[in-house]
Amino acid sequence: MKRRRRYASLRGALLFIPYLLALTSAAGPLPAPRTVDLSAPDGTNLKATYFGAGGSGPGVLLLHQCNRQRKVWDGLAENLAAAGINVLTLDYRGFGESGGERFDKMPPQQAAQIVAEKWPGDIDKAFQYLTSQPAVQHDTIGLGGASCGVNKFCSDGASPSGSEILGVDVRQHRS
């Protein structure tokens, strides 16, 4: 019985994939991603990229790991936009094209202080930008990412702009 249900679910998922692909390809070309300048609460310039879905849909803010920058999410962000999800990727302060002292040059204690004291406001600013976009449905917003930034929010129970977190899905990739 379990095997039959599993195969039925798999068959249903496989039948859904061509439908999803047809929808995304029929939607026409997506708007070009646009680089965005955000001003952190202390005035530091933060760089982000907005990937519009070409219409109304959910939104997701993607946060990079501490040894990368926002462009690592470009492929995923393009795929999400093609599937109808509006995406914002952010360079943390001191990473990529954002201003601020370079994070990898800081002593560990200073880096921890930046993560604790500055990142919440920076991420809040990005979240506010994402939710201010006319095509973003305000009742369906996601936060995704990897490594240090997401760990902070999961462990502290914090969320951008005081939004309610309905669930957390943490997965670890093993190679």
Backbone as ProteinMPNN parsed JSONL, in Angstrom:
{"seq_chain_A": "MKRRRRYASLRGALLFIPYLLALTSAAGPLPAPRTVDLSAPDGTNLKATYFGAGGSGPGVLLLHQCNRQRKVWDGLAENLAAAGINVLTLDYRGFGESGGERFDKMPPQQAAQIVAEKWPGDIDKAFQYLTSQPAVQHDTIGLGGASCGVNKFCSDGASPSGSEILGVDVRQHRS", "coords_chain_A": {"N_chain_A": [[0.822, -1.199, 0.0], [1.896, 1.261, 0.878], [3.925, 1.486, -1.012], [2.457, 1.718, -3.369], [1.2, 4.208, -2.955], [3.465, 5.836, -2.852], [4.459, 5.563, -5.474], [2.307, 6.634, -6.849], [2.403, 9.268, -5.952], [4.908, 10.013, -6.933], [4.47, 9.678, -9.69], [2.491, 11.605, -10.045], [3.967, 13.921, -9.437], [5.862, 13.844, -11.503], [4.213, 14.171, -13.711], [3.378, 16.749, -13.267], [5.603, 18.369, -13.703], [6.093, 18.894, -16.586], [3.851, 20.515, -17.018], [4.372, 22.718, -15.325], [6.728, 23.659, -16.523], [5.7, 24.375, -19.023], [4.006, 26.451, -18.276], [5.865, 28.347, -17.265], [7.438, 28.852, -19.511], [5.574, 29.831, -21.281], [4.916, 32.203, -20.205], [6.392, 34.267, -21.174], [9.169, 36.554, -21.747], [11.205, 37.317, -18.916], [11.518, 40.203, -16.756], [14.627, 41.99, -16.811], [17.097, 41.275, -14.339], [17.607, 43.614, -11.683], [20.026, 45.759, -10.296], [20.202, 47.009, -7.04], [20.493, 49.754, -4.851], [20.673, 49.995, -1.444], [20.173, 51.743, 1.596], [21.629, 51.224, 4.606], [20.567, 51.278, 8.083], [22.582, 52.797, 9.391], [23.624, 54.229, 7.324], [25.388, 52.904, 5.633], [26.135, 51.716, 2.391], [24.332, 49.221, 0.788], [24.326, 46.554, -1.478], [22.047, 44.973, -3.643], [20.177, 42.578, -5.576], [17.323, 42.529, -7.567], [15.087, 40.192, -8.738], [12.558, 40.119, -10.765], [9.406, 38.498, -11.142], [7.812, 39.006, -13.244], [5.195, 39.42, -12.825], [2.467, 39.391, -10.449], [3.243, 37.723, -7.428], [4.615, 35.438, -4.938], [7.276, 36.409, -2.652], [10.808, 36.18, -2.034], [13.617, 36.461, 0.051], [16.982, 36.036, -0.368], [19.824, 34.994, 1.355], [23.316, 35.031, 1.485], [26.106, 32.754, 2.202], [28.856, 33.059, 4.585], [31.277, 33.061, 3.248], [30.953, 33.908, 0.714], [29.081, 35.792, -1.772], [26.251, 37.758, -2.921], [25.817, 37.021, -5.605], [26.079, 34.299, -5.876], [23.611, 33.257, -5.753], [22.359, 33.787, -8.157], [21.617, 31.933, -10.291], [19.656, 30.265, -9.04], [17.866, 32.278, -8.264], [17.008, 33.245, -10.766], [15.677, 30.959, -11.716], [13.649, 30.728, -9.774], [12.281, 33.141, -10.233], [11.372, 32.624, -12.822], [9.538, 30.705, -12.192], [7.58, 32.189, -11.045], [8.116, 33.535, -8.667], [9.112, 36.336, -6.917], [12.312, 37.658, -6.3], [14.847, 38.738, -4.033], [18.245, 39.273, -3.689], [20.971, 39.762, -1.471], [23.975, 41.495, -0.733], [25.718, 41.159, 2.165], [26.881, 43.703, 4.462], [30.247, 44.608, 3.947], [30.749, 42.581, 2.194], [30.994, 41.357, -1.194], [29.651, 43.755, -3.346], [28.733, 45.549, -1.491], [29.077, 48.255, 0.863], [31.231, 49.079, 3.653], [33.543, 47.827, 6.129], [35.697, 45.23, 5.08], [34.56, 42.03, 5.645], [36.018, 39.628, 5.841], [38.472, 40.491, 6.657], [38.283, 41.29, 9.225], [38.862, 40.964, 12.776], [37.773, 38.04, 14.602], [36.098, 38.697, 16.837], [35.168, 41.294, 16.259], [33.828, 40.782, 13.863], [31.757, 39.119, 14.787], [30.396, 40.955, 16.334], [29.452, 42.737, 14.378], [27.712, 41.036, 12.983], [25.829, 40.548, 15.008], [24.94, 43.143, 15.744], [24.615, 44.809, 13.472], [23.729, 43.404, 11.161], [20.967, 42.572, 11.556], [19.446, 44.994, 11.156], [20.279, 45.615, 8.564], [19.338, 43.449, 7.052], [16.666, 43.711, 7.581], [16.165, 46.093, 6.205], [16.515, 45.203, 3.555], [14.434, 43.348, 3.439], [12.247, 45.067, 3.762], [12.478, 46.498, 1.379], [11.994, 44.442, -0.508], [9.309, 43.743, 0.142], [8.097, 46.097, -0.539], [7.809, 46.125, -3.226], [5.58, 46.294, -5.94], [4.68, 43.912, -7.207], [5.018, 41.893, -5.39], [3.45, 39.591, -3.366], [2.177, 40.176, -0.259], [1.386, 38.346, 1.639], [2.764, 36.027, 1.332], [5.806, 35.454, 1.864], [9.184, 34.575, 1.774], [12.233, 33.531, 3.394], [15.442, 32.683, 2.673], [18.551, 30.893, 2.664], [22.031, 30.389, 3.449], [24.406, 29.201, 5.809], [26.054, 31.474, 8.016], [24.379, 33.89, 8.296], [21.674, 33.059, 8.115], [21.709, 31.173, 10.104], [21.91, 32.788, 12.381], [19.38, 34.032, 12.478], [17.706, 31.825, 12.739], [18.588, 30.733, 15.159], [18.263, 32.814, 17.013], [15.618, 33.327, 16.799], [14.753, 35.524, 15.509], [13.256, 37.686, 13.05], [12.883, 39.277, 9.877], [11.705, 42.6, 10.006], [9.976, 42.017, 12.116], [8.259, 40.04, 11.289], [6.059, 37.209, 11.243], [7.315, 34.012, 11.706], [6.493, 31.116, 10.172], [7.499, 28.619, 9.765], [10.518, 26.687, 9.67], [12.915, 25.378, 7.55], [15.63, 23.548, 7.548], [18.346, 22.395, 5.829], [21.08, 20.302, 5.166], [23.708, 20.097, 2.939], [25.484, 17.379, 1.78], [28.528, 16.346, 0.504]], "CA_chain_A": [[0.0, 0.0, 0.0], [2.778, 2.416, 0.917], [4.63, 1.548, -2.279], [1.515, 2.214, -4.37], [1.047, 5.631, -2.709], [4.713, 6.484, -3.22], [4.503, 5.623, -6.929], [1.28, 7.577, -7.293], [2.929, 10.611, -5.694], [5.992, 10.237, -7.888], [3.859, 9.836, -11.005], [1.841, 12.912, -10.047], [5.008, 14.946, -9.509], [6.446, 13.815, -12.839], [3.237, 14.743, -14.644], [3.267, 18.171, -12.984], [6.788, 19.079, -14.19], [5.878, 19.497, -17.914], [2.86, 21.583, -16.876], [5.075, 23.857, -14.756], [7.62, 24.176, -17.557], [4.877, 25.038, -20.035], [3.557, 27.719, -17.712], [6.957, 29.303, -17.163], [7.9, 29.261, -20.835], [4.492, 30.569, -21.938], [4.758, 33.492, -19.557], [7.144, 35.28, -21.901], [10.455, 36.908, -21.151], [11.188, 37.948, -17.592], [12.266, 41.459, -16.701], [16.041, 41.815, -16.47], [17.4, 41.545, -12.927], [18.103, 44.978, -11.507], [20.857, 46.016, -9.123], [19.528, 47.961, -6.168], [21.265, 50.338, -3.753], [19.895, 50.187, -0.222], [20.909, 52.446, 2.635], [21.462, 50.6, 5.92], [20.194, 52.274, 9.096], [23.709, 53.683, 9.712], [24.046, 54.9, 6.106], [26.241, 52.055, 4.801], [25.497, 51.309, 1.143], [24.176, 47.78, 0.602], [23.934, 46.188, -2.836], [21.117, 43.856, -3.76], [19.651, 42.366, -6.929], [15.913, 42.147, -7.585], [14.692, 39.358, -9.871], [11.106, 40.164, -10.845], [8.764, 37.342, -11.766], [7.03, 39.446, -14.393], [3.802, 39.536, -12.412], [2.22, 39.226, -9.019], [3.608, 36.419, -6.89], [5.303, 35.466, -3.644], [8.623, 36.971, -2.635], [11.783, 35.511, -1.179], [14.893, 37.124, 0.271], [18.036, 35.024, -0.272], [21.012, 35.463, 2.068], [24.469, 34.185, 1.152], [26.962, 32.276, 3.275], [29.886, 34.027, 4.985], [32.47, 33.032, 2.405], [30.455, 34.16, -0.642], [28.352, 37.052, -1.946], [24.886, 37.55, -3.42], [25.76, 36.475, -6.964], [25.996, 32.827, -5.861], [22.19, 32.909, -5.858], [21.786, 34.227, -9.441], [20.949, 30.842, -11.009], [18.436, 29.914, -8.317], [16.946, 33.421, -8.327], [16.412, 33.248, -12.104], [14.721, 29.847, -11.769], [12.486, 31.079, -8.945], [11.526, 34.182, -10.952], [10.682, 31.953, -13.934], [8.435, 29.952, -11.601], [6.578, 33.127, -10.519], [8.494, 34.036, -7.34], [9.961, 37.524, -6.941], [13.468, 37.356, -5.453], [15.867, 39.746, -3.751], [19.483, 38.759, -3.11], [21.637, 40.86, -0.771], [25.347, 41.393, -0.236], [25.876, 41.7, 3.515], [27.914, 44.737, 4.562], [31.585, 44.035, 3.957], [30.8, 41.488, 1.217], [30.631, 41.7, -2.57], [29.647, 45.169, -3.726], [28.243, 46.397, -0.399], [30.077, 49.026, 1.586], [31.609, 48.613, 4.976], [34.832, 47.155, 6.266], [35.668, 43.856, 4.552], [34.266, 41.07, 6.71], [37.07, 38.611, 5.956], [39.666, 41.126, 7.223], [37.992, 41.649, 10.618], [39.095, 39.961, 13.813], [36.519, 37.319, 14.879], [35.223, 39.389, 17.795], [34.528, 42.397, 15.547], [32.876, 40.191, 12.919], [30.596, 38.674, 15.569], [29.665, 42.154, 16.747], [28.745, 43.223, 13.181], [26.596, 40.106, 12.743], [24.824, 40.726, 16.061], [24.424, 44.506, 15.894], [24.328, 45.509, 12.218], [23.009, 42.61, 10.166], [19.487, 42.588, 11.647], [18.924, 46.191, 10.501], [20.564, 45.522, 7.131], [18.416, 42.467, 6.466], [15.355, 44.346, 7.681], [16.075, 47.056, 5.095], [16.306, 44.419, 2.335], [13.082, 42.788, 3.533], [11.328, 46.179, 3.497], [12.527, 46.773, -0.057], [11.293, 43.354, -1.196], [7.862, 43.829, 0.364], [7.576, 47.336, -1.125], [7.652, 45.949, -4.669], [4.163, 46.094, -6.23], [4.348, 42.552, -7.647], [5.221, 40.928, -4.3], [2.28, 39.323, -2.519], [2.639, 40.348, 1.118], [1.001, 37.235, 2.521], [3.607, 34.87, 1.035], [7.185, 35.917, 1.802], [10.116, 33.59, 2.303], [13.607, 33.897, 3.687], [16.264, 31.505, 2.454], [19.966, 31.179, 2.627], [22.979, 29.389, 3.904], [25.505, 29.535, 6.705], [26.023, 32.332, 9.2], [23.261, 34.823, 8.411], [20.439, 32.342, 8.392], [21.883, 30.566, 11.426], [21.604, 33.787, 13.399], [17.942, 34.239, 12.579], [17.091, 30.597, 13.249], [18.939, 30.507, 16.561], [17.735, 33.888, 17.846], [14.178, 33.442, 16.621], [14.479, 36.837, 14.937], [12.772, 37.673, 11.679], [12.87, 40.626, 9.323], [10.566, 43.495, 10.265], [9.075, 41.44, 13.109], [7.293, 39.158, 10.633], [5.853, 35.92, 11.878], [7.923, 32.867, 11.033], [5.573, 29.991, 10.283], [8.231, 27.36, 9.73], [11.911, 26.743, 9.264], [13.37, 24.142, 6.929], [17.083, 23.602, 7.484], [18.894, 21.213, 5.171], [22.527, 20.334, 5.015], [24.178, 19.381, 1.759], [26.697, 16.585, 2.014], [29.127, 15.923, -0.76]], "C_chain_A": [[0.863, 1.26, 0.0], [3.489, 2.598, -0.411], [3.724, 2.126, -3.358], [1.321, 3.725, -4.211], [2.292, 6.407, -3.142], [4.804, 6.631, -4.732], [3.467, 6.594, -7.475], [1.753, 9.011, -7.078], [4.023, 10.961, -6.674], [5.433, 10.478, -9.281], [3.177, 11.203, -11.099], [2.844, 14.043, -10.156], [5.613, 15.005, -10.907], [5.497, 14.393, -13.884], [3.112, 16.249, -14.468], [4.426, 18.972, -13.585], [6.581, 19.662, -15.585], [4.864, 20.651, -17.872], [3.528, 22.854, -16.351], [6.006, 24.484, -15.781], [6.844, 24.913, -18.645], [4.397, 26.398, -19.534], [4.673, 28.747, -17.702], [7.445, 29.733, -18.53], [6.832, 30.067, -21.567], [4.342, 31.969, -21.366], [5.499, 34.609, -20.279], [8.423, 35.627, -21.169], [10.278, 37.606, -19.801], [11.879, 39.302, -17.656], [13.724, 41.166, -16.332], [16.23, 42.054, -14.974], [17.933, 42.966, -12.787], [18.875, 45.101, -10.195], [20.231, 47.167, -8.35], [20.518, 48.455, -5.117], [20.327, 50.571, -2.578], [20.768, 50.91, 0.793], [20.597, 51.796, 3.979], [21.095, 51.672, 6.939], [21.326, 53.242, 9.474], [24.275, 54.382, 8.483], [24.958, 54.073, 5.209], [25.471, 51.632, 3.553], [25.501, 49.786, 1.033], [23.712, 47.528, -0.826], [23.04, 44.953, -2.794], [20.748, 43.716, -5.23], [18.22, 41.877, -6.808], [15.626, 41.403, -8.884], [13.166, 39.321, -9.891], [10.554, 38.963, -11.597], [7.932, 37.73, -12.98], [5.551, 39.575, -14.079], [3.689, 39.324, -10.92], [2.561, 37.81, -8.564], [4.281, 36.565, -5.538], [6.668, 36.13, -3.771], [9.523, 36.157, -1.736], [13.056, 36.349, -1.143], [15.933, 36.034, 0.474], [19.297, 35.645, 0.318], [22.164, 34.495, 1.847], [25.238, 33.737, 2.397], [28.126, 33.249, 3.49], [31.193, 33.935, 4.204], [32.099, 33.288, 0.943], [29.878, 35.576, -0.738], [27.07, 36.761, -2.718], [24.819, 36.857, -4.77], [25.75, 34.952, -6.997], [24.551, 32.369, -6.03], [21.599, 33.22, -7.228], [21.028, 33.119, -10.174], [19.638, 30.449, -10.353], [17.413, 31.037, -8.417], [16.261, 33.499, -9.689], [15.372, 32.133, -12.243], [13.469, 30.144, -10.948], [11.63, 32.135, -9.638], [10.749, 33.563, -12.114], [9.492, 31.145, -13.441], [7.402, 30.865, -10.931], [6.886, 33.689, -9.143], [9.448, 35.215, -7.512], [11.073, 37.355, -5.908], [14.344, 38.584, -5.256], [17.052, 39.032, -3.127], [20.253, 39.955, -2.566], [23.091, 40.52, -0.502], [25.34, 41.974, 1.17], [26.906, 42.826, 3.486], [29.278, 44.056, 4.669], [31.77, 42.875, 2.996], [30.466, 42.033, -0.165], [30.739, 43.182, -2.849], [29.109, 46.094, -2.636], [29.4, 47.119, 0.272], [30.376, 48.401, 2.945], [32.958, 47.923, 4.961], [34.698, 45.701, 5.816], [35.6, 42.853, 5.687], [35.409, 40.076, 6.914], [38.371, 39.175, 6.518], [39.482, 41.474, 8.704], [38.457, 40.56, 11.573], [37.758, 39.299, 14.172], [35.559, 38.043, 15.832], [34.482, 40.548, 17.126], [33.486, 41.869, 14.553], [31.605, 39.745, 13.639], [29.745, 39.866, 16.006], [28.86, 42.73, 15.578], [27.518, 42.356, 12.909], [25.476, 40.369, 13.755], [24.16, 42.1, 16.027], [23.983, 45.167, 14.594], [23.471, 44.71, 11.248], [21.5, 42.628, 10.343], [18.871, 43.807, 10.955], [19.129, 46.16, 8.997], [19.565, 44.591, 6.447], [16.982, 42.99, 6.526], [15.143, 45.321, 6.534], [15.819, 46.323, 3.774], [14.889, 43.843, 2.299], [12.042, 43.87, 3.226], [11.305, 46.523, 2.015], [11.738, 45.711, -0.825], [9.787, 43.514, -1.058], [7.261, 45.122, -0.186], [7.354, 47.213, -2.631], [6.201, 45.601, -4.983], [3.787, 44.657, -6.591], [4.46, 41.516, -6.531], [3.953, 40.815, -3.451], [2.731, 39.299, -1.057], [2.282, 39.199, 2.054], [1.848, 35.983, 2.289], [5.033, 35.337, 0.786], [8.067, 34.85, 2.428], [11.482, 34.189, 2.552], [14.43, 32.639, 3.531], [17.723, 31.88, 2.457], [20.79, 30.05, 3.169], [23.931, 30.009, 4.915], [25.125, 30.563, 7.759], [24.8, 33.239, 9.339], [21.965, 34.145, 8.777], [20.518, 31.671, 9.767], [21.514, 31.53, 12.532], [20.088, 33.938, 13.581], [17.234, 33.006, 13.109], [17.359, 30.428, 14.738], [18.351, 31.57, 17.476], [16.217, 33.986, 17.778], [13.782, 34.788, 16.054], [13.914, 36.667, 13.537], [12.743, 39.1, 11.174], [11.569, 41.354, 9.633], [9.557, 42.912, 11.24], [8.028, 40.526, 12.512], [7.199, 37.835, 11.371], [6.511, 34.821, 11.049], [7.016, 31.673, 11.266], [6.283, 28.651, 10.276], [9.646, 27.573, 9.262], [12.286, 25.382, 8.711], [14.871, 24.262, 6.744], [17.584, 22.301, 6.894], [20.388, 21.387, 5.028], [22.9, 19.499, 3.806], [25.443, 18.625, 2.117], [27.224, 16.133, 0.687], [29.959, 14.685, -0.579]], "O_chain_A": [[0.617, 2.198, -0.757], [3.646, 3.721, -0.889], [4.168, 2.935, -4.172], [1.28, 4.45, -5.205], [2.193, 7.489, -3.721], [5.18, 7.691, -5.231], [3.723, 7.296, -8.454], [1.527, 9.874, -7.927], [4.068, 12.077, -7.191], [5.88, 11.389, -9.978], [3.277, 11.878, -12.124], [2.615, 15.015, -10.876], [5.851, 16.09, -11.437], [5.938, 15.035, -14.837], [2.776, 16.956, -15.418], [4.247, 20.138, -13.939], [6.867, 20.845, -15.774], [5.002, 21.636, -18.597], [3.281, 23.944, -16.867], [6.068, 25.708, -15.896], [7.284, 25.955, -19.13], [4.387, 27.376, -20.282], [4.46, 29.897, -18.087], [7.835, 30.888, -18.697], [7.167, 30.911, -22.399], [3.708, 32.827, -21.98], [5.25, 35.784, -20.013], [8.724, 35.073, -20.113], [9.338, 38.371, -19.587], [12.732, 39.525, -18.516], [14.008, 40.201, -15.621], [15.594, 42.94, -14.403], [18.63, 43.463, -13.671], [18.447, 44.623, -9.145], [19.792, 48.162, -8.927], [21.287, 47.671, -4.562], [19.315, 51.26, -2.704], [21.98, 50.699, 0.832], [19.455, 51.812, 4.438], [21.295, 52.859, 6.68], [21.057, 54.386, 9.838], [25.3, 55.058, 8.578], [25.275, 54.515, 4.104], [24.307, 51.238, 3.635], [26.543, 49.146, 1.168], [22.814, 48.206, -1.324], [23.257, 44.026, -2.014], [20.979, 44.624, -6.028], [17.926, 40.945, -6.059], [15.882, 41.905, -9.978], [12.551, 38.578, -9.126], [11.154, 38.478, -12.556], [7.403, 36.859, -13.671], [4.742, 39.814, -14.976], [4.681, 39.107, -10.224], [2.216, 36.83, -9.224], [4.49, 37.676, -5.052], [7.148, 36.379, -4.877], [9.062, 35.52, -0.789], [13.509, 36.872, -2.161], [15.798, 35.202, 1.371], [19.777, 36.678, -0.148], [22.007, 33.284, 2.003], [25.046, 34.267, 3.491], [28.352, 34.148, 2.68], [32.128, 34.681, 4.492], [32.85, 32.924, 0.038], [30.151, 36.434, 0.1], [26.84, 35.622, -3.125], [23.841, 36.163, -5.05], [25.444, 34.364, -8.034], [24.299, 31.224, -6.406], [20.421, 32.936, -7.447], [19.908, 33.343, -10.633], [18.62, 30.313, -11.031], [16.228, 30.782, -8.63], [15.066, 33.787, -9.765], [14.307, 32.346, -12.823], [12.356, 29.845, -11.379], [10.402, 32.043, -9.636], [9.601, 33.933, -12.362], [8.54, 30.924, -14.189], [6.453, 30.376, -10.318], [6.004, 34.268, -8.508], [10.475, 35.094, -8.179], [10.813, 36.957, -4.773], [14.559, 39.368, -6.181], [16.901, 38.282, -2.162], [20.194, 41.044, -3.138], [23.412, 39.403, -0.094], [24.998, 43.141, 1.359], [27.722, 42.888, 2.566], [29.442, 43.065, 5.382], [32.83, 42.249, 2.979], [29.757, 43.03, -0.302], [31.782, 43.796, -2.621], [29.037, 47.306, -2.841], [30.542, 46.659, 0.253], [29.845, 47.353, 3.314], [33.447, 47.493, 3.916], [33.716, 45.03, 6.13], [36.458, 42.825, 6.57], [35.727, 39.726, 8.051], [39.286, 38.412, 6.827], [40.43, 41.907, 9.359], [38.45, 39.378, 11.229], [36.712, 39.937, 14.056], [34.344, 37.998, 15.642], [33.3, 40.764, 17.394], [32.401, 42.435, 14.419], [30.5, 39.972, 13.146], [28.517, 39.783, 16.039], [27.721, 43.161, 15.76], [26.43, 42.865, 12.641], [24.302, 40.406, 13.385], [22.956, 42.214, 16.255], [23.075, 45.998, 14.603], [22.592, 45.264, 10.588], [20.79, 42.695, 9.34], [17.876, 43.67, 10.242], [18.275, 46.616, 8.236], [19.019, 44.915, 5.392], [16.183, 42.736, 5.624], [14.058, 45.371, 5.954], [15.003, 46.766, 2.967], [14.23, 43.852, 1.259], [11.071, 43.616, 2.513], [10.247, 46.806, 1.455], [10.917, 46.037, -1.684], [9.065, 43.427, -2.051], [6.039, 45.235, -0.291], [6.771, 48.108, -3.244], [5.639, 44.702, -4.357], [2.669, 44.23, -6.302], [4.038, 40.373, -6.71], [3.457, 41.799, -2.901], [3.572, 38.486, -0.675], [2.83, 39.102, 3.152], [1.666, 34.981, 2.981], [5.426, 35.585, -0.354], [7.742, 34.293, 3.476], [11.837, 35.224, 1.989], [14.154, 31.632, 4.182], [18.083, 33.042, 2.275], [20.328, 28.92, 3.328], [24.217, 31.206, 4.866], [24.029, 30.531, 8.319], [24.241, 33.333, 10.431], [21.239, 34.611, 9.655], [19.529, 31.608, 10.497], [20.878, 31.143, 13.513], [19.589, 33.966, 14.706], [16.261, 33.125, 13.852], [16.473, 30.029, 15.494], [17.976, 31.264, 18.608], [15.599, 34.655, 18.607], [12.611, 35.165, 16.104], [14.081, 35.618, 12.915], [12.594, 40.035, 11.96], [10.481, 40.788, 9.532], [8.384, 43.281, 11.194], [7.011, 40.254, 13.149], [8.142, 37.404, 12.035], [6.287, 34.718, 9.842], [6.793, 31.261, 12.404], [5.727, 27.651, 10.732], [9.938, 28.527, 8.542], [12.007, 24.354, 9.327], [15.333, 24.999, 5.874], [17.279, 21.224, 7.405], [20.886, 22.489, 4.798], [22.473, 18.354, 3.662], [26.369, 19.191, 2.699], [26.492, 15.608, -0.152], [30.541, 14.185, -1.542]]}, "name": "protein", "num_of_chains": 1, "seq": "MKRRRRYASLRGALLFIPYLLALTSAAGPLPAPRTVDLSAPDGTNLKATYFGAGGSGPGVLLLHQCNRQRKVWDGLAENLAAAGINVLTLDYRGFGESGGERFDKMPPQQAAQIVAEKWPGDIDKAFQYLTSQPAVQHDTIGLGGASCGVNKFCSDGASPSGSEILGVDVRQHRS"}
